[in-house]
């Protein structure tokens, strides 16, 4: 079902500071940065790490999953996302295995469709992602 690790996300309080640390400490090069809107707004910075993406996310409002995690746990680990070939088919397959998804339909991610899995059914916070063609 999973074809690869698509991205690993970290939630941060100050994206400018986090970006500077990633670039200075780890020699990472910014691939893209943009504000993502939807159910809630986020400032997102993407870095390549080999074939994978490291995603830094700063919530821009005071509601939503990202904001809640930052308030409850502070900066750091947020979630891992696995790439799939067909997100809707993968949703059906996961649900048939008893793994609940939080979204009825895939949501618009940065440059992909994304579905968040219910944390009660996963080991760590997880998403599935299908890249836009």
C-alpha positions as CSV (number, residue, x, y, z in Angstrom):
1,X,0.0,0.0,0.0
2,X,2.7,2.6,1.0
3,X,5.1,3.3,-1.8
4,X,7.5,5.4,0.3
5,X,7.8,7.8,3.1
6,X,6.6,11.0,1.5
7,X,7.4,13.5,4.3
8,X,8.1,13.9,7.9
9,X,6.6,17.0,9.6
10,X,7.7,19.1,12.5
11,X,5.5,21.8,14.1
12,X,7.3,25.0,15.1
13,X,6.4,28.2,16.9
14,X,8.6,30.4,14.7
15,X,9.2,29.1,11.2
16,X,11.8,31.8,10.4
17,X,13.9,30.6,13.3
18,X,13.4,26.9,12.5
19,X,14.3,27.5,8.9
20,X,17.5,29.2,9.9
21,X,18.5,26.4,12.2
22,X,17.8,23.7,9.5
23,X,19.8,25.6,6.9
24,X,22.7,26.6,9.2
25,X,23.0,23.4,11.3
26,X,22.1,20.7,8.7
27,X,23.1,22.4,5.4
28,X,19.5,21.9,4.1
29,X,18.3,23.9,1.2
30,X,14.8,25.3,1.1
31,X,12.8,23.8,-1.8
32,X,9.6,25.8,-1.3
33,X,7.7,27.9,1.2
34,X,4.1,28.9,1.1
35,X,1.1,29.6,3.1
36,X,-1.4,26.8,3.0
37,X,-5.1,27.5,3.7
38,X,-8.0,25.2,4.2
39,X,-9.6,24.1,7.5
40,X,-6.8,26.2,9.1
41,X,-3.9,28.3,7.9
42,X,-0.2,27.3,8.1
43,X,3.1,28.6,7.0
44,X,4.9,25.6,5.4
45,X,8.6,25.3,4.5
46,X,9.8,22.2,2.6
47,X,13.3,20.7,2.4
48,X,14.4,17.7,0.5
49,X,16.2,14.9,2.4
50,X,17.2,12.5,-0.3
51,X,13.9,11.2,-1.8
52,X,11.9,12.4,1.2
53,X,10.6,15.8,2.3
54,X,11.1,17.4,5.6
55,X,8.2,19.8,6.3
56,X,8.3,22.6,8.9
57,X,4.8,23.9,9.8
58,X,3.9,27.0,11.8
59,X,0.2,27.4,12.6
60,X,-1.1,30.8,11.6
61,X,-4.2,30.7,13.7
62,X,-5.3,29.6,17.2
63,X,-7.3,26.5,16.1
64,X,-6.7,23.2,14.3
65,X,-4.6,20.1,14.7
66,X,-1.3,21.9,14.2
67,X,-2.1,24.6,16.7
68,X,-3.3,22.0,19.2
69,X,-0.2,19.9,18.9
70,X,2.1,23.0,19.3
71,X,0.2,24.1,22.5
72,X,0.1,20.6,24.0
73,X,3.6,19.3,23.1
74,X,5.6,22.3,22.1
75,X,7.9,22.3,19.0
76,X,9.0,19.1,17.4
77,X,7.7,15.9,15.9
78,X,4.3,16.3,14.2
79,X,3.6,13.4,11.9
80,X,4.8,11.0,9.2
81,X,3.2,10.8,5.8
82,X,3.3,7.8,3.5
83,X,2.8,8.1,-0.3
84,X,0.2,5.9,-2.0
85,X,-0.7,5.5,-5.6
86,X,-4.5,6.0,-5.2
87,X,-5.5,7.8,-2.0
88,X,-9.2,7.0,-2.3
89,X,-8.6,3.4,-2.8
90,X,-6.1,3.4,0.1
91,X,-8.7,5.0,2.3
92,X,-11.2,2.2,1.5
93,X,-8.5,-0.4,2.1
94,X,-7.5,1.1,5.5
95,X,-11.1,1.4,6.6
96,X,-11.7,-2.3,5.7
97,X,-8.8,-3.1,8.0
98,X,-10.4,-1.2,10.9
99,X,-8.2,1.9,10.5
100,X,-10.3,5.0,10.7
101,X,-9.5,8.1,8.7
102,X,-10.3,11.6,9.9
103,X,-11.4,13.0,6.6
104,X,-14.3,11.8,4.4
105,X,-12.5,13.2,1.4
106,X,-8.8,13.9,0.8
107,X,-7.8,17.4,1.7
108,X,-5.6,19.7,-0.3
109,X,-2.0,19.6,1.0
110,X,0.9,21.6,-0.2
111,X,1.3,19.9,-3.6
112,X,-0.6,16.7,-2.9
113,X,-3.9,15.3,-1.6
114,X,-3.7,14.2,2.0
115,X,-5.8,12.2,4.5
116,X,-5.0,12.0,8.2
117,X,-5.4,8.6,9.9
118,X,-7.1,8.4,13.3
119,X,-4.3,8.4,16.0
120,X,-6.2,5.8,18.0
121,X,-5.5,3.3,15.2
122,X,-1.9,4.1,14.4
123,X,1.4,3.9,16.3
124,X,2.3,7.5,15.6
125,X,0.4,10.4,14.0
126,X,0.2,9.4,10.3
127,X,-1.1,10.6,7.0
128,X,-1.4,9.1,3.5
129,X,-0.5,11.3,0.5
130,X,-1.1,11.2,-3.2
131,X,1.0,13.5,-5.3
132,X,-0.7,15.7,-7.9
133,X,0.3,14.5,-11.4
